[in-house]
Amino acid sequence: MRKVIGIGETILDIIFRDNQPIGAVPGGSMFNGLISLGRAGLNTTFISETGNDRVGRNIISFLEENHVDASNISVYPEAKSPVSLAFLNENNDAEYIFYKDHPHDRLEFNTPDIKANDVVMFGSFYAINPVIRPQMLAFLQYAHEQGAILYYDVNYRASHRNDLVKVTANILENFELADIIRGSADDFEVMYNKRGAESVYRSQIDFYCKNFIYTQGGEPIEFRAQGGLAKQYPVADTQTVSTIGAGDNFNAGFVYGLLKYGVTREMLDAGVYVDVWDAVIGEGLQFAANVCSSISNSVDQDFATKKQHELEVALKNLDENN
């Protein structure tokens, strides 16, 4: 089975409503998606770092319990694992405060085996952090050379607005390496002072990458792809408990869809049929809707078991047809 390799931060999210804690769950933007994919039966590996403390040990155990290979997590004895406080508002959207006590950022890991059409998920400030950029870039270039599909979630928060000048070159390198780019309306407003999928795509993305997902909360998703495809996908009106992890799990569902429907990097370059894109984006929307129904950062086990069964059937059919 094709593998999914995620690279990003690990963190413990402590969630508040009405200024009172209501839960604590391991998290991180790529982490959340990898947990969902591990639960759904995909072959998953996560590359990250954590402290040698109770939080760090719990995070590694959580990965292993959810069938995600944690052998590429670097554990630093002198570091405390990062923590975030997430305050939910009346719309169940979160405002974050981050606490990080790593003495200095590093990225040390043994590169996992990567084969053609495996999927590498990366994003957030972790993917452009100047301190670890040489290691990150070398890894992404290696994955690209091996023929993997690179999925980049921009996820550029307003808290990093003042860092933009020093990381712009890193962002553009990521755009150039990526096979699929996802970003929110808020990301691109912070980065380029632009809103609107077509405006952002034509001015900032199209030159580097043809396949583009533009999300805007509960508003329709805008999609652009190789061959001039431009399409809008409505987001179902669902009762949300928390939107933490919604975007992360859209990513997970989209990647799940790439594997379920047999999308390869060669197909991405040539142009994927619109009905396949419809199905892939439909998976992303299902994963995102599920995670919004609880304070968990990842999809629930019943949903994941259903998706695992669907994947097994789909992969068997793909094998029989090839």
Secondary structure, 3 states (H helix, E strand, C coil): CCEEEEECCCEEEEEEECCEEEEEEEECHHHHHHHHHHHCCCEEEEEEEEECCHHHHHHHHHHHHCCEEEEEEEEECCCEEEEEEEEECCCCCEEEEEEEECCCCCCCCCCCCCCCCCEEEEECHHHCCCCCHHHHHHHHHHHHHCCCEEEEECCCCHHHHHHHHHHHHHHHHHHHHCCEEEEEHHHHHHHHCCCCHHHHHHHHHCCCCCCEEEEECCEEEEEEECCCEEEEECCCCCCCCCCCCHHHHHHHHHHHHHHHCCCCHHHHHHCCCHHHHHHHHHHHHHHHHHHCCCCCCCCCHHHHHHHHHHHHHHHHHHHHHC
